Every structure is written in C-alpha cells, then in structure tokens.
Amino acid sequence: MSSEETALSYLNKNEDVLSNLAKDIWDHPELSLQETYASKLLIEQLEKAGFSVTKGLNQLPTGFIGSWGEGKPIIGILGEYDALPMLSQKVSTKPEPIEEGGPGHGCGHNLLGVGALGAAISAKKAMEKNGIKGIIRYYGCPAEELGAGKAYMARDKVFHDLDAAITWHSMYLNTVWTAPTYAYNSFKLNFYGVSTHESANPETSRSALDALLITEMAINLLHRHVIHDSYTHRNITKAGLPPQPDCGCSYAQIWYVLRAPNRDEMDKIYAKILELAKYATLMTGTTFDVEFVFGIHDYMVNNVLREVAIEKLKQIGAPKYTEEEITFAKTLQKTVAPEALESFVETYGNGLRHEDMGEPLCDRIADRVVTKMQPVSTDVGSTSHVIPTVQLNTCCMPFGCGLHTWQSTASYGSSIGFKGMMLAAKAMALTALDLMVNPDHVQAAREEFVKATGGREYVSPLPEGSVPTA
C-alpha cells in the first residue's frame, strides 16, 4: 500500500471518530485564549497516536505543538479551535440559540482543529509504514479570532525551522486560497485629562474626550491622503469618566482596527495615527498612551505549494451530498436576502459564477487562480511571512451564508461541515506526504518565498514583552 493509500485508508476508517470529535468541540465552544476543553481533546489524540507534545507556548497556555519523526523536511500542519461570542446556535434552519448570548463556532474552528489533526496523524501513519524520513508537526494555534495566536507564535519563532506550513479554512468552495488578505493592527488609545467643575473652573479643565474626538476627526480626514485600500474601524469603549457632563472628562478610550494591504503601508498609516493623537493632546493639554492589542501580516500566497495542494484536491474529488443535506443547505440559503446573496457573489465569489460552484453546495473542485485582495485578515498571514504557507478551503456551508453568522454555525455542526472537514484532512495529508518525498517541491517553494520577501527576515509588529489579551 502506498503512503497516500495508507493515509486515505486511515482517514476513511476514522471518519466517524473525527466527526464526533469535531461535534464535541462544536458542542463546547470556547472563546479565544480560553480553549482548554478543545486543546485537551486534541492533545489527547496526538499523544495517543504517538506524537511528542509540548503544552503551553510562552504566553499562549492553550497553544501546543505535537511532533513526530526525524530528519528533514519539517512540515507543519496548523489547527485552530476557538469560537466566537454571541453565535450560539442549534443545527437548525432558523435562528435558535442553544444558550442565549453564548458563544458558537461561526467560523468553523471546531472543524479546523480536527481536520488538521486527522491530516497530521494520517501522514504520520503513512510515513511510519513506508519508512519516510522527515518530521510532521501539528501546531495547536489558539485565538485566531483575535488574530493573535499565530502572530505571537511567529514572534516567538516556533515556526522558523519549518520547511512549509499547511492549513485550511471552512468555506463555501473546494479550492486553494490564492488571494492576498489585509495586514491588521488592533490598538487602543487611552487619553488622560483633568476633571474639574466646568462651569466654576473651566480654565483648569482638560478634557480627555475632546482629545479623543479631535483624534477621531483627524483620522477620518487622514483617509483622503493615504492609499485607498486601507480601512479604519473604531469603537469608543470608555468616555466621559467621570460621567457627569459638567465635571470634565479625565479619561477616555477608543479602540481602533486598522487594515492595509501590507505591513509597510500599515506601519506608515499607524505612525500617522499616533502623530495625530499626539497633536490632539497638545491642543487640549492632555496626554495619551497606546495599548497595542495585536498586529498581523497580510497573507502571502505561495504558488508552488498551491499547485501541489490543488492537485491533491482534484485527486480526492468533491464530497457527495445527500438529499437531506441539500434540502438543509437550500433552506439555510433562503434565509439570506437576495441582494445580500448577489453582493456575496461579487465580494467573495473569487471570480466564479453560481454555475462554476454548484448550488447550493460546491460539488466540484474550483481551480481558478484569483489574485483580488480579499476584505479579510487572518493570523495565517504572519505564518506566511515566516515560511512558505498554503491554505486550502473546502465547502462546509451553503454559498451566500457568510462566516460569523448563525447560518454558518448551524452548518459547521452538521454533516455538511464534517464532509468538508474530511476532504480538507485528506488533501492536507497528501500535500504533506508529497513534500516529504519531493525535495524539489520544497526547494521551489522556498525559492518563491525568498523572492517574494526579498530575503528579508521576519519582523514582528508585536511590541516586545506584549502579551495576548481577549
């Protein structure tokens, strides 16, 4: 039996085991940095399969690494397992929370961690049986929803000795991600003033809220003078402290998320924003400081790895769906407004038409290179700037049902999600095995990576000594 046959045989025999594990994590959703239940389940499976596991990664107590083998190459498979707030949902075709206001797996990370687990264990079984040299690693990556996990892992050099990294994400297509994503900074500006009676002693008042509002107005004007492909989102999280209007505001906070096409542009715009905040405090006689939450890189496509992975997807083929699954998917799809569905095609369709994908579920492998910048960010971007990285996508929900919705949560807890997960596990396992036995592919991927980065060493945007926070 060939190595590929061995891996696929293991995954076919253990489909129910892996699906039940994914459902178990779906039934116990945990927010970023709190994934103790999910990480424990995954670690237990790795240890049972013979992996050596390192638990806790510096500032990430729910992060871990499972490793097996010796020599080169070293191939990493990345798994995620955190949930989202306010997305509790039954496997239902209508909004029906399991726990009102509770968390839920609206991004499918219950599938991501387990699919990667299946890929790592099946690749290990095949390497062991066929005497293939190399190291296979499973990376337990917490807090992707905060954009934090892989960014801190990249800063702390846990990926640096890899030859390649393989990951995947639940989606509406069976394909390989070929579009860049945005770099991302999340940071809070804290403004400090002086509170006095604003009627009796207005000359001594120094309003932190005034400084915040001036900064916000200036940033809105700034976007007329920076590249168009940049976005700022914000929320005033604390203002008017003390709350009485005539007491003056001694403290105010605004939380920003900044997106830019790459880190170079990000750094320029971020520096301008801090400069504007400084000028606002000079105008108001206040002070400010920065609470940097996290920063990630844009996702950098590696076309060599993409070609390997897409061929493996084609080799396996798309899932077959039952009438019950198709009916469930159609009913979910009908809960999306028609105009929203068409907008979804335009924004997220990767240049594909409905007939290119299949309706309501993708029943083919979508092999089309799309390079349009996608309006999302992921901490996989940080990994892709450390070592050659490839991300697969498989259909785990109906087209038009966006990520981070009750519809996606429902689908990711259903057999539709589990079928997509198994396709991803198989394709990732075969991709890893290909890289183990084809050093030319590894070398070509490295050469493309060096050319794309200009040979620059990875520099983390995270401040030294910073720790991830929810």
C-alpha positions in Angstrom: 0.0 0.0 0.0 1.4 3.4 -1.0 1.9 6.2 1.5 -1.1 8.0 0.1 -3.3 4.9 0.2 -2.3 4.4 3.8 -3.2 8.0 4.8 -6.5 7.9 3.0 -7.3 4.4 4.5 -6.8 5.7 8.0 -9.0 8.8 7.4 -11.8 6.7 5.8 -11.8 4.3 8.7 -11.7 7.1 11.3 -14.3 9.4 9.7 -16.8 8.9 12.4 -14.2 9.3 15.2 -13.1 12.6 13.7 -16.6 13.9 13.0 -17.6 13.1 16.6 -14.6 14.9 17.9 -15.5 18.0 15.8 -19.0 17.8 17.0 -17.8 17.6 20.6 -15.8 20.8 20.2 -18.8 22.4 18.5 -20.9 21.4 21.5 -18.4 23.0 23.9 -17.5 26.4 22.2 -14.7 28.4 23.9 -13.6 31.9 23.3 -10.1 32.9 22.3 -7.4 32.1 24.9 -9.9 30.1 26.9 -9.9 26.9 24.7 -9.0 24.4 27.5 -11.6 21.8 26.6 -10.7 21.7 22.8 -6.9 21.8 23.3 -7.1 18.9 25.9 -9.1 16.8 23.4 -6.7 17.4 20.6 -3.6 16.8 22.8 -5.0 13.5 24.0 -5.5 12.3 20.4 -2.0 13.4 19.4 -0.4 11.6 22.4 -2.5 8.5 21.7 -1.1 8.5 18.1 2.5 8.6 19.3 3.3 12.3 19.0 5.5 14.1 21.4 3.5 17.1 22.7 4.8 20.4 24.1 2.0 22.0 26.0 1.7 25.8 26.5 3.6 28.2 24.2 5.1 31.1 26.1 2.1 33.5 26.5 -0.4 31.0 25.0 -1.4 28.4 27.6 -3.9 26.8 25.2 -1.3 26.5 22.4 0.7 23.4 21.8 2.9 21.5 19.4 2.7 17.8 18.6 5.8 16.4 16.7 6.7 13.0 15.3 9.6 11.8 13.1 13.2 12.8 12.5 15.3 14.5 9.8 14.2 16.7 7.0 11.9 18.2 5.7 9.9 19.5 8.6 6.2 20.1 7.6 3.8 21.9 9.9 0.0 21.4 9.9 -1.9 24.2 11.6 -5.1 23.8 13.6 -7.5 26.3 15.2 -10.2 25.7 17.8 -11.6 29.0 19.2 -15.2 30.1 18.9 -16.9 33.5 18.5 -19.1 35.4 21.0 -22.9 35.6 20.6 -23.1 32.9 18.0 -24.7 30.0 19.9 -26.9 28.1 17.5 -28.5 24.8 17.1 -28.2 22.7 13.9 -31.4 24.4 12.6 -32.6 26.4 9.6 -33.8 29.2 11.8 -32.1 31.4 14.5 -32.2 29.2 17.5 -29.5 29.7 20.2 -28.5 26.8 22.4 -27.5 29.3 25.0 -28.9 32.9 24.7 -25.9 35.2 24.2 -23.5 32.2 24.3 -20.5 31.5 22.0 -20.6 29.4 18.9 -18.4 28.1 16.1 -19.5 30.5 13.4 -16.1 30.3 11.7 -15.8 26.5 11.8 -12.8 26.2 14.0 -14.3 23.1 15.5 -13.6 21.6 12.1 -10.3 23.3 11.5 -8.5 21.8 14.5 -9.9 18.3 14.0 -9.3 18.3 10.2 -5.7 19.3 10.8 -5.4 16.6 13.5 -6.6 14.0 11.0 -4.1 15.1 8.4 -1.2 15.0 10.8 -2.0 11.6 12.3 -2.7 10.0 8.9 0.5 11.5 7.4 2.4 10.1 10.4 0.8 6.6 9.9 1.9 6.7 6.2 5.4 7.9 7.0 5.8 5.2 9.6 4.6 2.4 7.5 6.5 3.4 4.4 9.8 4.4 6.1 9.6 8.1 5.0 12.1 10.4 6.7 11.1 13.8 8.0 9.1 15.4 10.8 5.4 16.1 10.8 4.2 18.7 13.3 0.7 19.7 14.5 0.5 23.2 15.7 -2.3 24.0 18.1 -3.0 27.7 17.3 -5.3 29.4 19.8 -7.1 32.8 19.5 -7.3 33.1 15.7 -10.4 35.1 16.1 -8.4 37.7 17.9 -5.8 37.5 15.2 -3.3 36.8 18.0 -2.3 33.1 18.2 0.0 32.7 15.1 1.2 36.3 15.4 2.7 35.5 18.9 3.9 32.1 17.7 5.7 33.8 14.8 7.2 36.4 17.1 8.5 33.7 19.4 10.0 31.7 16.5 8.0 28.5 16.8 7.6 28.2 13.0 11.1 29.2 12.0 12.6 25.8 11.4 9.7 24.6 9.2 10.1 23.9 5.5 6.5 24.5 4.9 3.2 25.1 6.7 -0.2 23.7 5.6 -3.6 24.9 6.9 -7.2 25.2 5.8 -10.4 27.0 6.5 -14.1 26.1 6.2 -15.7 28.0 3.4 -18.2 27.6 0.5 -15.7 26.5 -2.1 -13.4 23.5 -2.6 -10.2 25.2 -3.7 -6.9 26.6 -2.5 -6.7 30.2 -1.3 -4.9 32.3 -3.8 -5.8 35.9 -2.8 -3.8 38.2 -0.5 -5.5 39.4 2.7 -5.0 42.6 4.7 -2.4 43.3 7.3 -4.1 44.3 10.6 -3.4 46.3 13.7 -5.6 46.4 16.7 -4.9 49.0 19.3 -6.5 51.2 21.9 -5.7 54.9 22.5 -6.1 56.0 26.2 -6.5 59.7 26.8 -5.9 61.3 30.2 -7.2 64.8 31.2 -8.1 66.7 34.3 -11.6 66.7 35.8 -12.9 70.0 37.3 -16.2 71.8 37.6 -16.6 73.0 34.0 -18.8 76.0 35.0 -16.9 77.2 38.0 -13.4 76.4 36.8 -13.4 75.9 33.1 -9.9 77.2 32.7 -8.5 74.3 34.7 -10.4 71.5 32.8 -8.5 69.3 30.4 -10.9 67.1 28.5 -9.7 63.6 27.5 -12.9 63.2 25.5 -12.1 66.4 23.5 -8.7 64.9 22.6 -10.3 61.6 21.6 -12.9 63.4 19.3 -10.2 65.5 17.7 -8.1 62.4 17.0 -11.1 60.6 15.5 -12.0 63.6 13.3 -8.4 63.8 12.1 -8.2 60.1 11.3 -11.4 60.4 9.2 -9.7 63.2 7.2 -6.4 61.2 7.0 -8.0 58.6 4.7 -8.2 61.2 2.0 -4.4 61.3 2.0 -3.4 57.6 2.3 -3.8 54.6 -0.1 -7.4 53.8 -0.9 -7.1 50.2 0.1 -6.9 50.9 3.8 -9.7 50.9 6.4 -10.1 52.1 9.9 -12.8 50.7 12.2 -13.3 52.0 15.7 -15.4 51.9 18.8 -15.4 54.4 21.7 -15.1 51.9 24.6 -14.8 54.4 27.5 -15.7 58.0 27.5 -17.0 60.6 30.0 -15.2 59.5 33.1 -16.5 60.8 35.4 -19.8 60.5 33.7 -21.3 63.9 34.8 -21.3 66.3 31.8 -20.2 69.3 33.9 -17.3 67.6 35.7 -14.9 67.4 32.8 -13.6 64.2 31.3 -10.4 62.8 32.9 -10.3 59.6 30.9 -11.5 58.3 27.5 -10.5 55.3 25.4 -11.1 54.5 21.7 -10.3 51.1 20.2 -9.1 51.0 16.6 -8.7 48.3 14.0 -6.6 49.3 11.0 -6.3 47.3 7.8 -3.8 47.9 5.0 -2.6 45.8 2.0 0.8 45.1 3.6 2.9 45.8 6.7 4.9 48.6 5.0 1.7 50.6 4.3 0.3 49.6 7.7 3.4 50.9 9.5 3.2 54.3 7.7 -0.5 54.8 8.4 -0.2 53.6 12.0 2.6 56.1 12.6 0.5 58.9 11.2 -2.4 58.0 13.5 -0.2 58.2 16.6 1.1 61.5 15.4 -2.4 62.8 15.1 -3.2 61.6 18.6 -0.1 63.5 19.9 -1.2 66.7 18.2 -4.7 66.3 19.7 -3.3 66.1 23.2 -1.1 69.2 22.5 -4.2 71.1 21.5 -6.2 70.0 24.6 -3.4 69.9 27.3 -4.0 66.2 27.8 -1.8 63.1 27.5 -2.2 59.7 25.9 -0.7 56.2 25.6 -1.2 53.3 23.3 -2.4 49.8 24.3 -1.3 47.7 21.4 -3.6 44.6 21.2 -2.0 42.7 18.3 -0.8 43.1 14.7 -0.7 40.6 11.9 0.8 40.4 8.4 -1.0 40.2 5.1 -1.4 36.7 3.7 1.3 35.9 1.1 0.4 33.2 -1.5 2.9 30.5 -2.4 2.0 29.3 -5.9 4.3 26.2 -5.7 2.5 24.9 -2.7 -0.8 25.9 -4.2 -0.2 23.7 -7.3 0.7 20.7 -5.1 -2.4 21.2 -2.9 -4.9 21.8 -5.8 -3.8 18.6 -7.5 -4.4 16.7 -4.2 -7.9 18.2 -4.0 -8.6 17.1 -7.6 -7.2 13.7 -6.9 -9.7 13.2 -4.0 -12.7 15.0 -5.5 -15.5 16.9 -4.0 -17.9 15.4 -1.4 -21.2 13.9 -2.5 -24.3 15.2 -0.7 -27.5 13.5 0.4 -30.9 14.9 -0.5 -31.4 15.8 3.2 -28.1 17.8 3.2 -29.1 19.6 0.0 -32.5 20.5 1.4 -30.9 21.8 4.6 -28.5 23.9 2.6 -31.2 25.3 0.4 -33.3 26.3 3.4 -30.4 28.0 5.0 -29.5 29.8 1.8 -33.1 31.1 1.6 -32.6 33.0 4.9 -30.1 35.3 3.1 -31.7 38.3 1.4 -31.4 38.0 -2.4 -29.5 41.3 -2.7 -27.1 40.1 0.0 -26.5 36.9 -1.9 -25.6 38.8 -5.1 -23.3 41.1 -3.1 -21.7 37.9 -1.7 -21.1 36.6 -5.2 -19.4 39.9 -6.1 -17.3 40.2 -3.0 -16.4 36.6 -2.1 -17.1 34.7 -5.2 -13.4 34.5 -6.2 -14.4 35.4 -9.7 -16.7 32.4 -10.0 -20.3 32.3 -11.1 -23.0 30.2 -9.4 -22.7 27.6 -12.2 -19.0 27.3 -11.5 -19.6 26.2 -8.0 -22.7 24.2 -7.8 -25.8 25.0 -5.9 -26.5 25.2 -3.0 -23.2 23.4 -2.1 -20.0 23.3 -4.0 -19.9 19.8 -5.7 -16.6 20.3 -7.6 -13.0 21.5 -7.2 -12.8 25.1 -8.1 -9.5 25.5 -9.8 -9.2 29.2 -10.8 -6.4 31.5 -9.8 -7.8 34.7 -8.2 -5.5 37.4 -7.0 -8.0 40.1 -6.0 -7.4 41.3 -2.4 -10.0 39.9 -0.1 -11.6 42.1 2.6 -10.5 39.9 5.5 -7.5 39.4 7.7 -6.0 36.2 9.3 -3.1 35.4 11.5 -2.1 32.8 8.9 -0.7 35.9 7.2 2.0 36.1 9.9 3.0 32.5 9.3 3.2 33.1 5.6 5.8 35.7 6.1 8.0 33.3 8.2 7.9 30.2 6.0 6.2 29.0 2.7 2.5 28.5 3.6 -0.6 27.2 1.8 -4.2 27.4 2.9 -6.9 25.1 1.5 -10.6 25.8 1.5 -13.4 23.3 1.5 -17.2 23.6 1.3 -18.7 23.4 4.8 -21.6 25.7 4.3 -24.0 26.8 1.5 -22.8 29.6 -0.8 -24.1 33.0 0.4 -24.1 32.1 4.1 -21.3 34.3 5.4 -18.8 33.4 8.1 -19.6 34.6 11.6 -23.3 34.1 11.2 -25.9 31.8 12.8 -26.2 30.1 9.5 -22.6 29.1 9.3 -22.7 27.9 12.9 -25.6 25.6 12.1 -23.8 24.3 9.0 -20.5 23.7 10.8 -22.2 21.5 13.4 -23.9 19.4 10.6 -22.7 16.6 8.4 -22.1 19.2 5.6 -19.3 20.6 7.8 -17.9 17.2 8.6 -17.7 16.2 4.9 -15.8 19.4 4.1 -13.5 18.7 7.0 -12.7 15.2 5.8 -11.8 16.5 2.3 -9.5 19.0 3.9 -7.9 16.4 6.1 -7.2 14.1 3.1 -5.9 16.9 0.9 -3.6 18.3 3.6 -2.2 14.8 4.4 -1.4 14.1 0.8 0.1 17.6 0.4 2.3 16.9 3.4 3.4 13.5 2.1 4.2 15.0 -1.3 6.5 17.5 0.3 8.1 14.7 2.3 9.2 12.8 -0.7 9.7 15.6 -3.3 12.5 17.8 -2.2 12.3 19.7 -5.5 8.8 21.0 -4.4 10.1 22.1 -1.1 13.1 23.9 -2.7 10.9 25.6 -5.3 8.5 26.8 -2.6 11.4 28.2 -0.6 12.9 30.0 -3.7 9.5 31.6 -4.4 9.2 32.6 -0.7 12.7 34.2 -0.7 11.9 36.1 -3.9 8.5 37.3 -2.5 10.0 38.6 0.7 13.2 40.0 -0.9 15.1 37.8 1.5 14.1 40.0 4.5 13.9 38.4 7.9 10.5 38.4 9.5 10.0 41.3 11.9 7.0 41.0 14.3 4.8 44.0 14.7 4.1 43.0 18.3 5.8 45.1 20.9 8.5 43.3 22.8 7.1 41.9 26.1 3.4 42.3 25.0 1.0 39.5 25.9 -2.2 38.5 24.1 -5.4 39.7 25.7 -9.0 39.0 25.0 
